[in-house]
Amino acid sequence: MHPQKQIDFVKEQIKSNNKRYTDAFHALLVYADSALLKEQHALTDFSIPGFYVNPNLHRKNKQGLEADAFYAYACALAWQLSGKAIYADRALYFLNAWGSINQTYSEADGPLVLSYSGSGLLMAAELMRNYNNWKQEDKDQFATWVKNVYRKAGNEIRRRPNNWADWGRFASVLASYYLDDEKDMAMNLKLIKADLFDKIAGDGHLTEEVKRESNGIWYTYFSLAPITAAAWVLYNATHENLFQLEKDGRSIKKALDYLLLYQQQPADWPWFKNPRIGQAKDPNGFWPANLIEAMLPVYNSAAYDIFLAPHRPIIYNKHHFAWVFPTLMPVMFTH
């Protein structure tokens, strides 16, 4: 998610006191500092029953991974940008806990939640890969967890027809990048290209996600977030640019435009009355603004920038982790 050229660019912007980046960096440090006081929640069996079967256990176990993954990621990024070992060591605290304790996942929602919340651990690990104080035995153990637990979960669901597949593929892409597995990376690329234009209709709506009644806009975002994040990792891994693919007028850009239109004009949403939309005051972060911010450098849309300007710096800090710090870490094409 964060190639070295992007990290170097952001460090230079902070050093130069570019306000957009310093504001976003200070917002990151608030979370990284709070992580220094947090305890890990790793489980031997990451058991996530269906929400309507056991809502209390579903919430409890899911929230533990959400917190650990977010704080690991925030600390790893804070270390990369500040050079302070206190953040690196705290990131390792969470990574080593999950790498050593978690052995499996179970129940109906286990693979999905592990894929979308555990992504923060993978992004943190990639940032920490070259940290000298990460003991080789702990690093090896984490890699084993990635291979035997995390990627297994992603691969289990990556052929589903809806957002489950999108999160499974993102998980698998992150894992394959971390494990340097070119073969499995190529499989994910093949899967995404095979059905991308089945997911996106001619007018830009996502065919599976608009079925979700009042949550159709949310699920449209919840599908596009991992699709675009996987495309970004694949670009860095293979130099193939999925963002520019188009077929019969269908494209990722068209789907993003459709999402933004109805986020701003929900009364016109044709699929269900009074749909749920993202809220700028949401303490967990403003969706889909985090996604639109991430895609602004990709498509250079004035409409995107106008929508985003009042809300920066944008951070999404709970539930799932694809575009978490998009103001601070802009997508940059280098090939």
C-alpha positions as CSV (number, residue, x, y, z in Angstrom):
1,M,0.0,0.0,0.0
2,H,2.9,2.4,0.7
3,P,5.8,2.1,-1.8
4,Q,9.0,3.8,-0.7
5,K,8.6,6.7,-3.2
6,Q,5.3,7.6,-1.6
7,I,6.8,7.5,1.9
8,D,9.7,9.7,0.8
9,F,7.4,12.2,-0.8
10,V,5.2,12.5,2.3
11,K,8.3,12.9,4.6
12,E,9.5,15.7,2.4
13,Q,6.1,17.4,2.6
14,I,6.1,17.2,6.4
15,K,9.7,18.5,6.5
16,S,8.7,21.4,4.3
17,N,5.7,22.2,6.6
18,N,3.1,21.7,3.9
19,K,0.0,22.3,6.0
20,R,-2.1,19.6,4.2
21,Y,0.4,17.0,5.2
22,T,1.4,18.3,8.6
23,D,-2.2,18.4,9.7
24,A,-2.8,14.9,8.5
25,F,0.5,13.7,10.1
26,H,-0.5,15.2,13.5
27,A,-3.8,13.5,13.2
28,L,-2.1,10.2,12.7
29,L,0.2,10.8,15.7
30,V,-2.9,11.2,18.0
31,Y,-3.9,7.7,17.2
32,A,-0.3,6.3,17.3
33,D,0.2,7.9,20.7
34,S,-3.0,6.4,22.1
35,A,-1.9,3.0,20.8
36,L,1.0,3.1,23.2
37,L,-1.5,2.5,26.0
38,K,-3.6,-0.1,24.4
39,E,-3.6,-3.9,25.0
40,Q,-3.8,-6.6,22.4
41,H,-6.9,-8.8,21.8
42,A,-5.5,-11.8,19.8
43,L,-7.6,-14.9,19.9
44,T,-6.5,-18.5,19.2
45,D,-9.8,-19.0,17.3
46,F,-11.1,-15.9,15.7
47,S,-14.7,-16.9,16.0
48,I,-17.2,-14.5,14.4
49,P,-20.8,-15.9,14.3
50,G,-23.4,-14.4,12.1
51,F,-24.6,-11.1,13.7
52,Y,-28.1,-12.3,14.1
53,V,-27.0,-15.6,15.6
54,N,-24.8,-14.2,18.4
55,P,-24.5,-10.4,18.2
56,N,-22.6,-10.0,21.4
57,L,-19.8,-12.4,20.5
58,H,-19.8,-11.1,17.0
59,R,-19.2,-7.6,18.2
60,K,-16.7,-8.5,21.0
61,N,-14.3,-10.6,18.9
62,K,-14.6,-8.4,15.8
63,Q,-13.8,-5.2,17.8
64,G,-10.7,-6.7,19.3
65,L,-9.2,-7.3,15.9
66,E,-10.3,-3.9,14.6
67,A,-8.6,-2.1,17.4
68,D,-5.3,-4.1,17.2
69,A,-5.1,-3.9,13.4
70,F,-5.7,-0.1,13.3
71,Y,-3.3,0.6,16.1
72,A,-0.6,-1.6,14.5
73,Y,-1.0,0.2,11.2
74,A,-1.1,3.7,12.7
75,C,2.1,2.9,14.7
76,A,3.9,1.4,11.8
77,L,3.1,4.4,9.6
78,A,4.1,6.8,12.4
79,W,7.4,5.0,12.6
80,Q,8.1,5.2,8.9
81,L,7.3,9.0,8.9
82,S,8.9,10.0,12.2
83,G,11.7,7.4,12.7
84,K,10.7,7.0,16.4
85,A,11.3,3.5,17.6
86,I,8.6,3.7,20.2
87,Y,6.0,3.5,17.5
88,A,7.8,0.6,15.7
89,D,8.0,-1.4,18.9
90,R,4.3,-0.9,19.6
91,A,3.4,-2.0,16.1
92,L,5.4,-5.2,16.7
93,Y,3.5,-5.7,19.9
94,F,0.3,-6.2,18.0
95,L,1.8,-8.0,15.0
96,N,3.6,-10.5,17.2
97,A,0.5,-11.1,19.3
98,W,-1.6,-12.1,16.3
99,G,1.2,-14.0,14.7
100,S,1.9,-16.1,17.8
101,I,-1.6,-16.5,19.2
102,N,-4.1,-16.7,16.4
103,Q,-4.3,-20.2,14.9
104,T,-7.6,-20.2,13.0
105,Y,-10.9,-18.6,12.3
106,S,-14.4,-20.0,12.5
107,E,-18.1,-19.4,12.3
108,A,-20.1,-17.9,9.4
109,D,-18.5,-14.4,9.3
110,G,-15.0,-15.4,10.4
111,P,-13.3,-15.3,7.0
112,L,-14.9,-12.1,5.9
113,V,-14.2,-10.1,9.1
114,L,-10.6,-11.5,9.2
115,S,-10.1,-10.4,5.6
116,Y,-11.4,-6.8,6.0
117,S,-10.2,-6.0,9.5
118,G,-7.0,-8.0,9.4
119,S,-5.8,-6.0,6.4
120,G,-4.5,-3.4,8.8
121,L,-2.1,-6.0,10.3
122,L,-0.8,-6.8,6.8
123,M,-0.3,-3.1,5.9
124,A,1.5,-2.6,9.2
125,A,3.7,-5.7,8.6
126,E,4.8,-4.5,5.2
127,L,5.8,-1.1,6.7
128,M,7.7,-2.9,9.4
129,R,9.4,-5.5,7.2
130,N,12.9,-3.8,7.3
131,Y,12.8,-2.8,11.0
132,N,16.0,-4.2,12.5
133,N,14.5,-4.9,15.9
134,W,11.9,-7.3,14.5
135,K,13.3,-10.6,15.6
136,Q,13.6,-13.1,12.7
137,E,11.8,-15.8,14.7
138,D,8.9,-13.4,15.3
139,K,8.9,-12.3,11.6
140,D,8.9,-15.9,10.5
141,Q,6.0,-16.7,12.8
142,F,4.0,-13.8,11.5
143,A,4.6,-14.9,7.9
144,T,3.4,-18.3,8.8
145,W,0.2,-16.8,10.2
146,V,-0.2,-14.8,7.0
147,K,0.1,-17.9,4.9
148,N,-1.9,-20.4,7.0
149,V,-4.6,-18.2,8.5
150,Y,-5.0,-14.7,6.9
151,R,-4.5,-15.6,3.3
152,K,-6.5,-18.8,3.8
153,A,-9.5,-16.7,4.9
154,G,-9.1,-14.4,1.9
155,N,-8.8,-17.2,-0.6
156,E,-11.8,-19.0,0.9
157,I,-14.1,-16.2,-0.1
158,R,-12.4,-14.6,-3.1
159,R,-14.7,-16.3,-5.6
160,R,-18.0,-15.1,-4.0
161,P,-20.2,-12.9,-6.2
162,N,-20.4,-9.7,-4.1
163,N,-18.3,-7.7,-1.7
164,W,-17.1,-10.9,0.1
165,A,-15.0,-11.6,-3.0
166,D,-13.7,-8.1,-3.1
167,W,-12.4,-8.3,0.5
168,G,-11.2,-11.8,-0.1
169,R,-9.1,-10.7,-3.1
170,F,-7.8,-7.6,-1.3
171,A,-6.7,-9.9,1.6
172,S,-5.1,-12.3,-0.8
173,V,-3.3,-9.5,-2.7
174,L,-1.9,-8.1,0.5
175,A,-0.8,-11.5,1.7
176,S,0.7,-12.5,-1.7
177,Y,2.6,-9.2,-1.8
178,Y,4.0,-9.8,1.7
179,L,4.9,-13.4,0.9
180,D,6.4,-12.5,-2.5
181,D,4.0,-15.1,-4.1
182,E,3.8,-14.0,-7.7
183,K,1.7,-17.0,-8.7
184,D,-1.1,-16.2,-6.3
185,M,-0.9,-12.5,-7.1
186,A,-1.4,-13.3,-10.7
187,M,-4.5,-15.4,-9.8
188,N,-6.0,-12.4,-7.9
189,L,-5.4,-10.2,-10.9
190,K,-7.1,-12.7,-13.2
191,L,-10.1,-13.0,-10.8
192,I,-10.6,-9.2,-10.6
193,K,-10.3,-8.7,-14.4
194,A,-12.7,-11.7,-15.0
195,D,-15.7,-10.2,-13.3
196,L,-15.0,-6.4,-12.9
197,F,-17.4,-5.5,-15.7
198,D,-20.1,-7.9,-14.4
199,K,-20.0,-6.1,-11.1
200,I,-20.3,-2.6,-12.7
201,A,-23.4,-1.8,-14.7
202,G,-23.5,0.5,-17.7
203,D,-24.7,3.5,-15.6
204,G,-22.1,2.8,-12.9
205,H,-24.2,1.1,-10.2
206,L,-22.8,-2.1,-8.6
207,T,-25.2,-4.9,-9.6
208,E,-24.9,-6.9,-6.3
209,E,-24.6,-4.1,-3.8
210,V,-27.7,-2.0,-4.8
211,K,-29.8,-5.0,-3.7
212,R,-29.1,-4.2,0.0
213,E,-32.2,-2.0,0.5
214,S,-31.4,1.0,2.7
215,N,-27.7,0.0,2.8
216,G,-27.2,0.0,-0.9
217,I,-25.0,3.1,-0.9
218,W,-22.9,1.8,2.0
219,Y,-22.4,-1.6,0.3
220,T,-21.5,0.1,-3.0
221,Y,-18.7,1.9,-1.1
222,F,-17.9,-1.3,0.9
223,S,-17.3,-3.1,-2.4
224,L,-15.4,-0.3,-4.2
225,A,-13.0,0.3,-1.3
226,P,-11.3,-3.2,-1.6
227,I,-11.6,-3.3,-5.4
228,T,-9.6,0.0,-5.6
229,A,-7.2,-0.9,-2.8
230,A,-6.4,-4.3,-4.5
231,A,-5.9,-2.5,-7.8
232,W,-3.4,-0.2,-6.1
233,V,-1.4,-3.0,-4.6
234,L,-1.5,-4.9,-8.0
235,Y,-0.2,-1.8,-9.7
236,N,2.7,-1.6,-7.4
237,A,3.3,-5.4,-7.8
238,T,2.8,-5.9,-11.5
239,H,2.6,-2.3,-13.0
240,E,-0.8,-3.2,-14.5
241,N,-3.2,-0.3,-14.2
242,L,-6.7,-1.6,-13.5
243,F,-8.0,2.0,-12.8
244,Q,-7.9,2.8,-16.6
245,L,-9.7,-0.3,-17.8
246,E,-13.0,0.3,-19.6
247,K,-15.5,-1.9,-21.3
248,D,-18.8,-0.8,-23.0
249,G,-18.6,2.4,-20.9
250,R,-18.1,0.6,-17.6
251,S,-15.2,1.5,-15.5
252,I,-14.1,1.9,-11.9
253,K,-14.3,5.7,-12.4
254,K,-17.9,5.4,-13.5
255,A,-18.8,3.4,-10.4
256,L,-17.1,6.0,-8.2
257,D,-18.9,8.8,-9.9
258,Y,-22.2,7.0,-9.3
259,L,-21.4,6.5,-5.7
260,L,-20.5,10.2,-5.1
261,L,-23.6,11.4,-7.0
262,Y,-26.0,9.6,-4.7
263,Q,-23.9,10.2,-1.5
264,Q,-24.7,13.9,-2.3
265,Q,-28.2,13.3,-3.7
266,P,-29.6,10.4,-1.7
267,A,-33.2,11.4,-2.4
268,D,-32.7,10.5,-6.0
269,W,-31.3,7.0,-5.2
270,P,-33.4,4.8,-7.5
271,W,-33.0,1.5,-5.6
272,F,-34.6,2.2,-2.2
273,K,-36.2,5.1,-0.4
274,N,-34.2,7.1,2.2
275,P,-30.9,5.2,1.8
276,R,-28.2,5.4,4.4
277,I,-25.3,7.7,3.5
278,G,-21.9,8.5,5.1
279,Q,-21.8,11.3,7.7
280,A,-19.0,13.7,8.0
281,K,-19.4,13.7,11.8
282,D,-19.1,9.9,12.1
283,P,-16.5,9.3,14.8
284,N,-15.2,6.2,12.9
285,G,-14.5,8.3,9.8
286,F,-16.4,9.8,6.9
287,W,-17.1,7.2,4.2
288,P,-17.1,7.3,1.2
289,A,-14.9,10.4,1.5
290,N,-11.9,8.3,2.4
291,L,-12.4,6.3,-0.8
292,I,-12.9,9.4,-2.9
293,E,-9.9,11.1,-1.4
294,A,-7.8,8.1,-2.3
295,M,-9.0,8.2,-5.9
296,L,-8.5,11.9,-6.4
297,P,-4.9,11.6,-7.6
298,V,-6.0,8.7,-9.8
299,Y,-8.7,10.6,-11.7
300,N,-7.9,14.3,-10.9
301,S,-11.6,15.1,-10.7
302,A,-12.6,18.6,-9.7
303,A,-15.9,17.3,-8.4
304,Y,-14.0,15.0,-6.0
305,D,-11.9,17.8,-4.7
306,I,-14.8,20.1,-4.1
307,F,-16.6,17.4,-2.1
308,L,-13.5,16.6,0.0
309,A,-12.1,20.0,0.7
310,P,-14.1,20.8,3.9
311,H,-13.3,17.5,5.5
312,R,-9.5,17.1,5.4
313,P,-7.6,15.5,6.9
314,I,-9.6,12.4,6.2
315,I,-9.1,9.2,8.3
316,Y,-11.2,6.1,8.5
317,N,-10.4,4.3,11.7
318,K,-12.8,1.3,12.3
319,H,-14.4,-1.8,10.9
320,H,-12.3,-2.3,7.8
321,F,-9.0,-1.1,6.5
322,A,-8.4,-0.2,2.9
323,W,-8.2,3.6,2.6
324,V,-7.4,4.6,6.2
325,F,-5.1,7.7,5.8
326,P,-5.8,8.8,2.3
327,T,-5.1,12.5,2.8
328,L,-1.7,11.8,4.4
329,M,-0.7,9.0,1.9
330,P,-1.8,9.9,-1.6
331,V,-1.8,7.4,-4.4
332,M,1.2,8.1,-6.6
333,F,1.8,6.5,-10.1
334,T,5.5,6.0,-10.7
335,H,5.7,3.5,-13.6
